[in-house]
């Protein structure tokens, strides 16, 4: 099975490196992507929108020989859900890594724009529970490799039009959130709750990590990805 891996903000295809080997060993073909305009200065990236990121995933789906699994980490969850909406008949499963399917019109988040792009805001920007399992060396290496994001991508609203997306099986691999906790959280999520509850086959699995399991527990993440496809 082709597995299209979509990184979150500030990350590129190489961020999936620690799980590529285990996925191949399990008989799958991982296809990590770098999103358009990542690491590109504002003069050449200011026109890039979320639709361009979704389009890059759709192009990868179209290039595959058969059905695919799409995996999105963090803000990449919005991207893969847009791709599922565009190609619901080609996606065997959508896997959200510490993320959830957004409703129509939702953006990823808002961050400070510097010199026309959005740089990595630093680990101090994130809650302790999201970064506590990253040691200092891992944080330093990841921060050094972090790349800027086109300014408009995180706040662009996702456009969803095809209700066949609800027929695509969904797995949420949540860092520290249990299925029971997730059910409780849904009650506070408004349109996100409504979107999720319309999915006909959805499961929540706890990784036991912070927000970046591809860095802190790659073996566990790869194992759960493989298990989700059985």
N, C-alpha and C positions, 0 to 999 in steps of 0.2 A: 504494500500500500504506500502510495506517495503521501508524505506528511509535510504539509506546507507550514513552516514555522515563522510566525510574524512577531518580531520583537516589540517591546514597549518603547516609550519615548526615550530618546538619547542612546538607544542601543542599535547595533547593526547585526548582520547575519552571524558574525563571529561570536556574539554573546550566547549563541546556542551551542557553541563548540563542545562543552563538556558532556552533552547528551547525544551528540551525533553518533558516536561509536556504539553505544548501547542500543540505539534505535536500529542501526544497520545490523548489529548482531542478532536482533530479533526478527530480521527478515524484511524490514521496511526500508523505504527510500526517503530519507529526510531531505527537504529542500528549504533551507533557511534563506530568508529574504532580508535585504536592506531596503528600507523604504525610500522613495524618491526625495531628494533634497536633504537627507540627513547628513550633517557635517558640511553642508554647502553654504557659503556666505549669502547674505540677504540679496545682493543684486541678482543672483542666479536662482534663488529659492523662494522669493517673495510671492510668486504666483502659484506655488504649489499648495494644493488644498487636500482635505481629507479624501475627496473623491479620487485624487490621484493615487493615494495610498490604497484605497479599495480597488482601484483599477489595476494596480500592480499585482494584487492577490488574485483578482479575476483572471488576469493574463496567465498567471502560474497555473491556475486551475485548468484553463483552456489548453495549456501546453501539455498537461498530463495525459497519459494514455487512457486512464480509467477514472473511477471515482477517487476522491481524495479525502484526507482528514485535514482540517485546518486548525491550527493551534495559535492562539493569541495571548501574549503575556501583557498584563496591565492594560495600558491604553490600546494595545494591539487587539484587545477584545472588541472594541468598536469597529476596528478595521475588518476583522474576520466576519463579524455579524453582517456588515455591509456586503461582503463577498458572498456569504450564504444567501442573502436576500437576492443577489444578482444571479446566482447559480445554484438554486436549491436542489436541482436534479443531479448535481455533480458532487455534492458534499455528503460523504458517508457519516461524518460526525464532526461537530465543532467542539473544540476543547478550549476552555477559558482558564488561563493560569492566573490565579488571584485576581479575577475579574469577573464580570457578569454581562449578559447580553443587554445592550442599551435599548431603550425605546426610541421610536422615531422622533427626531428632533433633538436628541441629547448630544452634548459634546463630551469630550474626554475630561478636561479640566482647564483651569486658567493659571498661567505662569507668567513671570516677569519677562518682558521682551527686552533684549539687550542688543544694540546694533542691528536691529531688524530680524533677529532670530531668538530662539529660546534656548539658552544654554542649560546644562545640568545645574540644578539649584544647590547641590551639595547635600550630603547625607543628613545634615541637621534639619533639612526641610521636612523630613519624614518622621512619623511617630516611632518611638523606640521599638515597639513590637514588630515593626516592619523591617528593622535593620539589625536587631540585637544578635541575630545568628550570623552576621557577617563580621569576620575578624578584621583587624586593622589592615592587614596585607591585602585581603580581598577588596576592601573598600577603596584602598589607594589605587589598586590596579584597575578596578572598574571605573573609578572617577577619572583616571588618566585616559581611559579609552572612550569615555562618554562623548557623544557628539551632539551638536546643536540640532534643533528641530525647526522646520519652517514655521514662521510665526503664526500662521492662521490654522494650522492643522489641529492643535488641541482644542480650540474653541469652535471649530466648524461643527454644525449639527449634522448628525447622520440622517440619511434619507432612506427609509425602508418602505417598500410598496408591495412586496409579494408575500402573501400570507402563507405560502408554501414553506417559508422558512421555519414555521412551527412544526413541520413534519421532520425536520432534520434533528437527529438525536444530539443531545448536548451533555457534556460533562464539565462541571466546574471543579477544578483542582484548586482548592482554597488553602492558602498558607496555614493559618491557624484557626480558621472558622470551621466548626463542626456542622454537620447537616442540621442539627437541632438549633444551633445558634443562627444559622442562615435563615431558617424558617422564621425565627423571631425578628431578624433584621428586615425581612421582606415587608413586614407590617409597616415599617417606617419609610419604605422606598417609593411609594406612589406609583408613578408610571413604570418604573423598573419592576416593581412587583407584578403589575398587570402584564407586562411583556413576558416575564419569566413564566408566569402561570399559564400562559397560552401555549407553551412548548409541550408537546405531547409526550416526549420521552426525555426526561432530564434527571440528572443525578448530581449530588454534591459529595465530593471526596476530600478529606482533610489530608494535606501533605505533611503537616507538622514542621512548618518552616516560617520564615518571614516572607517578605514580598518578592524576593529574588531567589527562588529555589534552584534556578539553573546555575547559580553561583554557590549556594550554601549546601544544597543536598541534590546534586545532579543525578546521582544514581537512583535516588528515590523518585525524583521527577520522571526520569526515563521509564522506570518500572511502572509507574502509574499511567503514563501515556500509553505504554504497550497494553496494559490491562484494560484500559478504556476501549480498546479496539477489538476485544475478544467477544 
